[in-house]
Amino acid sequence: MNDRYQGFVRLVEEQAGENFRSAFRYDEDDWSALYVRDDLATADLQQVVPGLARRAREAEPLVREQDYEGLGPQRASISLHSEAVLIHFREGEAGGVIVTLDKDVARNLADFVARCEDILEASAD
């Protein structure tokens, strides 16, 4: 792992502590683990990551800068799941870094999304 990624992993470890689940980098050809918490280092995870990297390569922002410059370039995308948060940092056209954190790290965001979901589900009835 090069110095840039070592510094990145250190920063996430310092900020997230035990809530840091994993970090992976990918490029146009391959992927590699930068960090995987011991309890998550399973064969299941090994099988999932190639597909995750493939989908990350293909991901397109909801709003592209060329379509609406008022937002500026996308810096990262966040996927909130019931047990974890995924943060996707793009590095060029076909590369990037994906970090996963326990949901507690994003408790305010998770609570906000849950409240919004409650309202949307209630108004759908």
DSSP file with accessible surface (Angstrom, degrees, kcal/mol):
  #  RESIDUE AA STRUCTURE BP1 BP2  ACC     N-H-->O    O-->H-N    N-H-->O    O-->H-N    TCO  KAPPA ALPHA  PHI   PSI    X-CA   Y-CA   Z-CA
    1    1 A M              0   0  118      0, 0.0    33,-0.0     0, 0.0     2,-0.0   0.000 360.0 360.0 360.0 130.8    0.0    0.0    0.0
    2    2 A N     >  -     0   0   80      1,-0.1     4,-2.3     4,-0.0     3,-0.2  -0.216 360.0 -98.7 -78.4 170.6    1.5    3.3   -1.0
    3    3 A D  H  > S+     0   0  130      1,-0.2     4,-2.7     2,-0.2     5,-0.2   0.848 119.7  57.9 -57.5 -38.4    1.8    6.3    1.4
    4    4 A R  H  > S+     0   0  145      1,-0.2     4,-1.9     2,-0.2    -1,-0.2   0.940 111.4  40.9 -59.9 -47.7   -1.3    8.0    0.1
    5    5 A Y  H  > S+     0   0   14     -3,-0.2     4,-2.8     2,-0.2     5,-0.2   0.863 112.0  55.8 -71.6 -33.6   -3.5    5.1    1.0
    6    6 A Q  H  X S+     0   0   76     -4,-2.3     4,-2.5     2,-0.2    -2,-0.2   0.935 109.7  46.8 -62.0 -43.7   -1.7    4.5    4.3
    7    7 A G  H  X S+     0   0   28     -4,-2.7     4,-2.2     2,-0.2    -2,-0.2   0.893 111.7  51.5 -63.9 -38.3   -2.5    8.1    5.2
    8    8 A F  H  X S+     0   0   50     -4,-1.9     4,-2.4    -5,-0.2    -2,-0.2   0.949 110.8  46.8 -62.9 -49.1   -6.1    7.6    4.1
    9    9 A V  H  X S+     0   0    9     -4,-2.8     4,-2.8     1,-0.2     5,-0.2   0.917 111.3  52.5 -61.8 -42.1   -6.5    4.5    6.2
   10   10 A R  H  X S+     0   0  128     -4,-2.5     4,-2.6    -5,-0.2    -1,-0.2   0.919 109.1  50.0 -59.2 -44.4   -4.9    6.1    9.2
   11   11 A L  H  X S+     0   0   92     -4,-2.2     4,-2.5     2,-0.2     5,-0.2   0.943 112.1  46.3 -61.2 -46.5   -7.3    9.1    9.0
   12   12 A V  H  X>S+     0   0   21     -4,-2.4     4,-3.3     1,-0.2     5,-0.5   0.925 112.5  51.0 -63.6 -42.3  -10.4    6.8    8.8
   13   13 A E  H  X5S+     0   0   81     -4,-2.8     4,-2.0     1,-0.2    -1,-0.2   0.921 111.9  47.6 -59.8 -43.0   -9.1    4.7   11.7
   14   14 A E  H  <5S+     0   0  139     -4,-2.6    -1,-0.2    -5,-0.2    -2,-0.2   0.901 119.7  38.2 -65.5 -40.1   -8.6    7.9   13.8
   15   15 A Q  H  <5S+     0   0  152     -4,-2.5    -2,-0.2    -5,-0.2    -1,-0.2   0.880 128.8  28.6 -80.3 -39.3  -12.0    9.3   12.9
   16   16 A A  H ><5S-     0   0   12     -4,-3.3     3,-2.1    -5,-0.2    -3,-0.2   0.664  81.3-178.5 -99.8 -19.8  -14.1    6.2   13.0
   17   17 A G  G ><<S-     0   0   38     -4,-2.0     3,-1.9    -5,-0.5    -1,-0.2  -0.258  73.3  -3.1  57.1-133.5  -12.2    4.0   15.5
   18   18 A E  G 3  S+     0   0  164      1,-0.3    -1,-0.3    83,-0.0    -5,-0.1   0.592 126.1  72.8 -69.2  -8.0  -13.8    0.6   16.0
   19   19 A N  G <   +     0   0   38     -3,-2.1    83,-2.9    -6,-0.1     2,-0.6   0.489  69.0 107.9 -83.3  -3.4  -16.6    1.6   13.6
   20   20 A F  E <   +A  101   0A   0     -3,-1.9    81,-0.2    81,-0.2     3,-0.1  -0.668  42.4 172.6 -75.6 115.7  -14.2    1.3   10.6
   21   21 A R  E     -     0   0A  52     79,-2.2    16,-3.0    -2,-0.6     2,-0.3   0.914  51.3 -34.3 -92.1 -54.1  -15.3   -1.8    8.8
   22   22 A S  E     -AB 100  36A   4     78,-1.7    78,-3.0    14,-0.2     2,-0.3  -0.990  39.6-152.9-164.6 163.5  -13.2   -1.9    5.6
   23   23 A A  E     -AB  99  35A   0     12,-2.7    11,-3.0    -2,-0.3    12,-1.9  -0.972  15.9-179.9-147.5 134.7  -11.6    0.0    2.8
   24   24 A F  E     -AB  98  33A   9     74,-2.5    74,-2.9    -2,-0.3     2,-0.3  -0.983  12.3-154.7-132.5 145.7  -10.9   -1.1   -0.8
   25   25 A R  E     -AB  97  32A  57      7,-2.6     7,-2.5    -2,-0.4     2,-0.3  -0.886  15.5-175.4-114.9 151.6   -9.3    0.5   -3.8
   26   26 A Y  E     -AB  96  31A   3     70,-2.5    70,-2.1    -2,-0.3     5,-0.2  -0.973   8.8-176.2-142.0 155.7  -10.0   -0.4   -7.3
   27   27 A D        -     0   0   41      3,-2.5    68,-0.1    -2,-0.3    30,-0.1  -0.679  54.9 -71.2-133.0-165.6   -8.8    0.6  -10.8
   28   28 A E  S    S+     0   0  121     -2,-0.2    67,-0.1     1,-0.2     3,-0.1   0.744 128.7  26.9 -66.2 -20.4   -9.8   -0.4  -14.3
   29   29 A D  S    S-     0   0  131      1,-0.1     2,-0.3    65,-0.0    -1,-0.2   0.717 123.0  -2.0-112.3 -28.8   -8.4   -3.9  -13.9
   30   30 A D        -     0   0  100     23,-0.1    -3,-2.5     2,-0.0     2,-0.3  -0.835  52.2-131.7-152.9-177.3   -8.4   -5.0  -10.3
   31   31 A W  E     -B   26   0A  45     -2,-0.3     2,-0.3    -5,-0.2    -5,-0.2  -0.954  14.0-165.6-143.7 160.5   -9.1   -4.2   -6.7
   32   32 A S  E     -B   25   0A  47     -7,-2.5    -7,-2.6    -2,-0.3     2,-0.4  -0.993  25.5-113.2-149.3 148.8   -7.2   -4.6   -3.4
   33   33 A A  E     -B   24   0A  50     -2,-0.3    -9,-0.3    -9,-0.2     3,-0.1  -0.678  23.4-179.4 -80.5 131.1   -8.1   -4.4    0.3
   34   34 A L  E    S-     0   0A  17    -11,-3.0     2,-0.3     1,-0.4   -10,-0.2   0.721  75.8  -6.3 -94.2 -32.1   -6.6   -1.5    2.1
   35   35 A Y  E     -B   23   0A  60    -12,-1.9   -12,-2.7     2,-0.0    -1,-0.4  -0.929  58.1-178.8-162.4 137.9   -8.2   -2.5    5.4
   36   36 A V  E     -B   22   0A  37     -2,-0.3   -14,-0.2   -14,-0.2     5,-0.1  -0.958  31.3-123.7-141.4 122.0  -10.6   -5.1    6.6
   37   37 A R    >>  -     0   0   39    -16,-3.0     3,-2.1    -2,-0.4     4,-0.8  -0.382  30.0-115.5 -61.6 142.0  -11.7   -5.4   10.2
   38   38 A D  G >4 S+     0   0  150      1,-0.3     3,-1.0     2,-0.2    -1,-0.1   0.849 112.5  55.3 -52.0 -42.5  -11.0   -8.9   11.6
   39   39 A D  G 34 S+     0   0  101      1,-0.2    -1,-0.3     3,-0.0    -2,-0.1   0.666 111.7  45.4 -70.8 -10.8  -14.7   -9.9   12.1
   40   40 A L  G <4 S+     0   0   33     -3,-2.1     2,-2.2   -19,-0.2    -1,-0.2   0.495  78.7 106.7-106.8  -6.5  -15.5   -9.1    8.5
   41   41 A A    <<  +     0   0   69     -3,-1.0     2,-0.3    -4,-0.8    -1,-0.1  -0.481  54.4 137.0 -76.6  78.6  -12.5  -10.8    6.8
   42   42 A T  S  > S-     0   0   64     -2,-2.2     4,-1.9     1,-0.1     5,-0.1  -0.784  70.8-110.9-123.1 166.1  -14.6  -13.7    5.5
   43   43 A A  H  > S+     0   0   68     -2,-0.3     4,-1.9     1,-0.2     5,-0.2   0.853 117.2  60.8 -63.5 -34.7  -14.8  -15.7    2.3
   44   44 A D  H  > S+     0   0  114      1,-0.2     4,-1.5     2,-0.2    -1,-0.2   0.919 104.7  47.6 -59.2 -43.9  -18.2  -14.1    1.7
   45   45 A L  H  > S+     0   0   44     -5,-0.2     4,-2.1     1,-0.2     3,-0.3   0.929 108.0  55.5 -63.5 -43.3  -16.6  -10.6    1.7
   46   46 A Q  H  < S+     0   0  119     -4,-1.9    -1,-0.2     1,-0.2    -2,-0.2   0.868 109.8  47.5 -55.4 -37.8  -13.9  -11.9   -0.8
   47   47 A Q  H  < S+     0   0  150     -4,-1.9     4,-0.5     1,-0.2    -1,-0.2   0.805 112.4  48.7 -75.2 -29.6  -16.7  -13.0   -3.1
   48   48 A V  H  X S+     0   0   82     -4,-1.5     4,-2.0    -3,-0.3     3,-0.5   0.853  95.6  70.3 -80.3 -35.5  -18.7   -9.8   -2.9
   49   49 A V  H  X S+     0   0    3     -4,-2.1     4,-3.0     1,-0.2     5,-0.3   0.861  90.6  57.2 -61.3 -40.6  -15.9   -7.3   -3.5
   50   50 A P  H  > S+     0   0   58      0, 0.0     4,-2.3     0, 0.0    -1,-0.2   0.932 111.1  44.9 -57.1 -40.9  -15.2   -8.0   -7.2
   51   51 A G  H  > S+     0   0   17     -4,-0.5     4,-2.6    -3,-0.5     5,-0.2   0.894 111.9  52.5 -67.4 -38.4  -18.9   -7.2   -8.1
   52   52 A L  H  X S+     0   0   37     -4,-2.0     4,-2.5     2,-0.2    -1,-0.2   0.936 110.3  48.0 -60.5 -45.4  -18.8   -4.1   -5.9
   53   53 A A  H  X S+     0   0    3     -4,-3.0     4,-2.4     2,-0.2    -2,-0.2   0.913 110.9  51.3 -63.5 -41.9  -15.7   -2.9   -7.7
   54   54 A R  H  X S+     0   0  116     -4,-2.3     4,-1.4    -5,-0.3    -2,-0.2   0.946 112.7  44.8 -61.2 -47.1  -17.3   -3.6  -11.1
   55   55 A R  H  X S+     0   0  124     -4,-2.6     4,-1.0     1,-0.2    -1,-0.2   0.888 110.9  54.4 -66.3 -35.7  -20.4   -1.6  -10.1
   56   56 A A  H >< S+     0   0    8     -4,-2.5     3,-0.6     1,-0.2    -1,-0.2   0.905 105.8  52.8 -64.4 -40.0  -18.3    1.2   -8.7
   57   57 A R  H 3< S+     0   0   57     -4,-2.4    -1,-0.2     1,-0.2    -2,-0.2   0.863 114.0  43.3 -60.3 -36.3  -16.4    1.5  -12.0
   58   58 A E  H 3< S+     0   0  129     -4,-1.4    -1,-0.2    -5,-0.2    -2,-0.2   0.570  87.7 120.2 -87.0 -10.7  -19.8    1.8  -13.8
   59   59 A A    <<  -     0   0   47     -4,-1.0    -3,-0.0    -3,-0.6    -4,-0.0  -0.280  43.6-165.1 -63.2 137.9  -21.4    4.2  -11.3
   60   60 A E        -     0   0  127      4,-0.0    -2,-0.1     2,-0.0     4,-0.1  -0.968  27.2-105.2-122.0 138.9  -22.5    7.5  -12.6
   61   61 A P        -     0   0   48      0, 0.0     3,-0.2     0, 0.0    16,-0.0  -0.239  23.2-124.3 -58.8 150.3  -23.4   10.5  -10.4
   62   62 A L  S    S+     0   0  185      1,-0.3     2,-0.5     2,-0.0    -2,-0.0   0.899 106.7  29.9 -59.8 -40.8  -27.0   11.3  -10.0
   63   63 A V  S    S-     0   0   69      5,-0.0    -1,-0.3     8,-0.0     2,-0.3  -0.970  84.0-150.8-122.4 114.4  -26.2   14.8  -11.2
   64   64 A R    >>  -     0   0   81     -2,-0.5     4,-1.7    -3,-0.2     3,-1.1  -0.612  20.8-124.8 -82.6 145.8  -23.2   15.2  -13.5
   65   65 A E  T 34 S+     0   0   89      1,-0.3     7,-0.2    -2,-0.3    -1,-0.1   0.880 110.9  56.1 -58.7 -38.4  -21.3   18.4  -13.4
   66   66 A Q  T 34 S+     0   0  131      1,-0.2    -1,-0.3     2,-0.1     3,-0.2   0.760 107.9  49.7 -68.2 -20.1  -21.8   19.0  -17.1
   67   67 A D  T <4 S+     0   0   97     -3,-1.1     2,-0.2     1,-0.3    -1,-0.2   0.816 132.7   6.5 -84.8 -33.4  -25.6   18.7  -16.7
   68   68 A Y    ><  -     0   0  138     -4,-1.7     3,-1.1    -3,-0.1     4,-0.3  -0.738  59.7-175.5-154.0  99.2  -25.7   21.2  -13.8
   69   69 A E  G >  S+     0   0  149      1,-0.2     3,-1.2    -2,-0.2    -4,-0.1   0.672  70.8  86.5 -71.3 -15.7  -22.6   23.1  -12.8
   70   70 A G  G 3  S+     0   0   59      1,-0.3    -1,-0.2    -5,-0.1    -5,-0.1   0.724  90.7  47.0 -61.0 -23.1  -24.4   24.7   -9.8
   71   71 A L  G <  S-     0   0  119     -3,-1.1    -1,-0.3     1,-0.2    -2,-0.2   0.659 103.0-141.5 -89.3 -19.4  -23.5   21.7   -7.6
   72   72 A G    <   -     0   0   23     -3,-1.2    -1,-0.2    -4,-0.3    -4,-0.1  -0.154  46.4 -29.3  79.7 179.5  -19.9   21.5   -8.6
   73   73 A P  S    S-     0   0   84      0, 0.0     2,-0.3     0, 0.0    -9,-0.1  -0.354  72.1-103.3 -69.6 146.7  -18.1   18.2   -9.1
   74   74 A Q        -     0   0   84      1,-0.2     3,-0.1   -11,-0.1    16,-0.1  -0.525  33.4-174.3 -69.6 132.0  -19.2   15.2   -7.1
   75   75 A R        -     0   0  224      1,-0.4    15,-0.3    -2,-0.3     2,-0.3   0.783  63.2 -22.1 -96.4 -36.8  -16.7   14.5   -4.3
   76   76 A A        -     0   0   36     13,-0.2    -1,-0.4     2,-0.0     2,-0.4  -0.973  54.8-132.3-164.7 161.4  -18.1   11.2   -2.9
   77   77 A S  E     -C   88   0A  44     11,-1.9    11,-3.0    -2,-0.3     2,-0.4  -0.953  18.1-150.7-123.9 149.8  -21.3    9.2   -2.9
   78   78 A I  E     -C   87   0A 102     -2,-0.4     2,-0.5     9,-0.2     9,-0.2  -0.964   7.0-165.9-124.5 134.5  -22.8    7.6    0.2
   79   79 A S  E     -C   86   0A  54      7,-2.8     7,-2.8    -2,-0.4     2,-0.6  -0.980  12.3-155.8-120.4 117.2  -24.9    4.5    0.4
   80   80 A L  E     +C   85   0A  53     -2,-0.5     2,-0.2     5,-0.2     5,-0.2  -0.840  16.3 177.0-100.3 120.5  -26.7    4.1    3.7
   81   81 A H        -     0   0   97      3,-2.9    29,-0.0    -2,-0.6    -2,-0.0  -0.688  45.2-100.8-113.6 171.3  -27.7    0.5    4.7
   82   82 A S  S    S+     0   0   94     -2,-0.2     3,-0.1     1,-0.2    21,-0.1   0.808 120.6  22.2 -66.7 -26.5  -29.3   -0.8    7.8
   83   83 A E  S    S+     0   0  114      1,-0.2    20,-1.2    19,-0.1     2,-0.3   0.505 127.7  20.4-116.4  -9.3  -26.0   -2.0    9.3
   84   84 A A  E     - D   0 102A   9     18,-0.3    -3,-2.9    19,-0.1     2,-0.4  -0.985  57.9-130.4-156.6 164.1  -23.4    0.1    7.5
   85   85 A V  E     -CD  80 101A   4     16,-2.6    16,-2.4    -2,-0.3     2,-0.5  -0.977  19.7-157.1-119.3 132.3  -22.5    3.1    5.5
   86   86 A L  E     -CD  79 100A  37     -7,-2.8    -7,-2.8    -2,-0.4     2,-0.5  -0.947   4.5-166.5-110.1 132.6  -20.5    2.9    2.3
   87   87 A I  E     -CD  78  99A  34     12,-2.8    12,-2.6    -2,-0.5     2,-0.6  -0.983   5.2-159.7-119.4 125.4  -18.6    6.0    1.0
   88   88 A H  E     -CD  77  98A  21    -11,-3.0   -11,-1.9    -2,-0.5     2,-0.6  -0.929   5.2-170.4-111.3 116.9  -17.4    5.9   -2.5
   89   89 A F  E     - D   0  97A  69      8,-3.3     8,-2.6    -2,-0.6     2,-0.2  -0.937  17.5-141.4-105.8 118.0  -14.5    8.2   -3.5
   90   90 A R  E     - D   0  96A  83     -2,-0.6     2,-0.3   -15,-0.3     6,-0.3  -0.563  14.9-171.1 -78.7 143.9  -13.9    8.4   -7.3
   91   91 A E        -     0   0   63      4,-3.3     4,-0.4     1,-0.3     3,-0.3  -0.812  62.6 -46.7-131.6  86.3  -10.3    8.6   -8.5
   92   92 A G  S    S-     0   0   57     -2,-0.3    -1,-0.3     1,-0.2     3,-0.2  -0.322  96.0 -43.0  82.4-165.6  -10.5    9.2  -12.2
   93   93 A E  S    S+     0   0  176      1,-0.2    -1,-0.2    -3,-0.1   -66,-0.0   0.852 135.2  15.6 -71.4 -38.4  -12.7    7.4  -14.8
   94   94 A A  S    S+     0   0   28     -3,-0.3     2,-0.3   -36,-0.0    -1,-0.2   0.130 113.0  71.0-129.4  23.5  -12.3    3.8  -13.6
   95   95 A G        +     0   0    7     -4,-0.4    -4,-3.3    -3,-0.2     2,-0.3  -0.914  45.1 126.6-138.9 164.7  -10.8    3.9  -10.2
   96   96 A G  E     -AD  26  90A   0    -70,-2.1   -70,-2.5    -2,-0.3     2,-0.4  -0.988  44.4 -94.6 173.1-173.8  -11.6    4.8   -6.6
   97   97 A V  E     -AD  25  89A   5     -8,-2.6    -8,-3.3    -2,-0.3     2,-0.5  -0.991  22.9-159.7-132.0 137.3  -11.8    3.9   -3.0
   98   98 A I  E     -AD  24  88A   8    -74,-2.9   -74,-2.5    -2,-0.4     2,-0.4  -0.984   8.8-170.0-119.8 127.7  -14.7    2.5   -1.1
   99   99 A V  E     -AD  23  87A   3    -12,-2.6   -12,-2.8    -2,-0.5     2,-0.4  -0.941   4.9-159.6-115.6 138.1  -14.9    2.7    2.7
  100  100 A T  E     +AD  22  86A  15    -78,-3.0   -79,-2.2    -2,-0.4   -78,-1.7  -0.965  12.7 178.6-118.9 138.7  -17.5    1.0    4.9
  101  101 A L  E     -AD  20  85A  14    -16,-2.4   -16,-2.6    -2,-0.4   -81,-0.2  -0.943  37.4 -93.9-131.5 152.3  -18.3    2.1    8.4
  102  102 A D  E >   - D   0  84A  28    -83,-2.9     3,-1.8    -2,-0.3     4,-0.5  -0.354  42.1-112.3 -60.9 150.7  -20.7    0.9   11.0
  103  103 A K  G >  S+     0   0   77    -20,-1.2     3,-1.2     1,-0.3     7,-0.3   0.768 110.9  73.6 -60.2 -25.3  -24.0    2.7   10.9
  104  104 A D  G >  S+     0   0   73      1,-0.3     3,-1.4   -21,-0.2    -1,-0.3   0.794  85.6  65.1 -61.2 -26.9  -23.3    4.4   14.3
  105  105 A V  G <  S+     0   0   66     -3,-1.8    -1,-0.3     1,-0.3     3,-0.2   0.858 111.1  35.8 -63.3 -32.3  -20.8    6.6   12.6
  106  106 A A  G <> S+     0   0   19     -3,-1.2     4,-3.4    -4,-0.5    -1,-0.3  -0.138  76.4 137.1-112.7  37.5  -23.6    8.2   10.6
  107  107 A R  H <> S+     0   0  124     -3,-1.4     4,-3.1     1,-0.2     5,-0.2   0.895  73.1  49.5 -54.3 -44.9  -26.3    8.1   13.3
  108  108 A N  H  > S+     0   0  139     -3,-0.2     4,-2.3     2,-0.2    -1,-0.2   0.935 114.8  44.4 -62.1 -43.3  -27.6   11.6   12.5
  109  109 A L  H  > S+     0   0   66      2,-0.2     4,-2.8     1,-0.2    -2,-0.2   0.936 114.7  49.1 -65.4 -44.2  -27.8   10.8    8.8
  110  110 A A  H  X S+     0   0   24     -4,-3.4     4,-2.6    -7,-0.3    -2,-0.2   0.913 112.0  48.4 -62.4 -42.9  -29.4    7.4    9.5
  111  111 A D  H  X S+     0   0   75     -4,-3.1     4,-2.4    -5,-0.3    -1,-0.2   0.916 111.7  49.8 -63.8 -42.4  -32.0    8.9   11.9
  112  112 A F  H  X S+     0   0  112     -4,-2.3     4,-2.3    -5,-0.2    -2,-0.2   0.943 112.3  47.0 -61.3 -47.1  -32.8   11.7    9.3
  113  113 A V  H  X S+     0   0   44     -4,-2.8     4,-2.9     1,-0.2    -2,-0.2   0.923 111.3  51.8 -62.1 -43.7  -33.3    9.1    6.5
  114  114 A A  H  X S+     0   0   38     -4,-2.6     4,-2.5     1,-0.2    -1,-0.2   0.909 109.7  49.1 -61.2 -41.5  -35.4    6.9    8.8
  115  115 A R  H  X S+     0   0  160     -4,-2.4     4,-2.0     2,-0.2    -1,-0.2   0.912 112.2  48.5 -64.6 -41.9  -37.7    9.8    9.7
  116  116 A C  H  X S+     0   0   47     -4,-2.3     4,-2.7     2,-0.2    -2,-0.2   0.923 110.8  50.9 -62.7 -43.4  -38.0   10.7    6.0
  117  117 A E  H  X S+     0   0   96     -4,-2.9     4,-3.1     1,-0.2     5,-0.3   0.911 107.4  53.8 -60.9 -42.0  -38.8    7.1    5.1
  118  118 A D  H  X S+     0   0  101     -4,-2.5     4,-2.4     1,-0.2    -1,-0.2   0.923 111.4  45.1 -58.3 -45.1  -41.5    7.0    7.9
  119  119 A I  H  X S+     0   0  117     -4,-2.0     4,-2.3     2,-0.2    -2,-0.2   0.929 114.1  48.5 -66.7 -44.0  -43.2   10.1    6.4
  120  120 A L  H  X S+     0   0  118     -4,-2.7     4,-0.8     1,-0.2    -2,-0.2   0.915 113.7  46.8 -64.1 -40.9  -43.0    8.8    2.8
  121  121 A E  H  X S+     0   0  122     -4,-3.1     4,-0.6     1,-0.2     3,-0.4   0.904 112.3  50.4 -68.4 -39.3  -44.4    5.4    3.8
  122  122 A A  H >< S+     0   0   67     -4,-2.4     3,-0.7    -5,-0.3    -2,-0.2   0.889 110.9  48.3 -65.7 -38.6  -47.2    7.0    5.8
  123  123 A S  H 3< S+     0   0   88     -4,-2.3    -1,-0.2     1,-0.2    -2,-0.2   0.647 102.1  64.7 -79.2 -11.4  -48.2    9.3    3.0
  124  124 A A  H 3<        0   0   81     -4,-0.8    -1,-0.2    -3,-0.4    -2,-0.2   0.671 360.0 360.0 -81.3 -17.0  -48.2    6.4    0.5
  125  125 A D    <<        0   0  176     -3,-0.7    -3,-0.0    -4,-0.6    -4,-0.0  -0.205 360.0 360.0 -76.4 360.0  -51.0    4.6    2.3
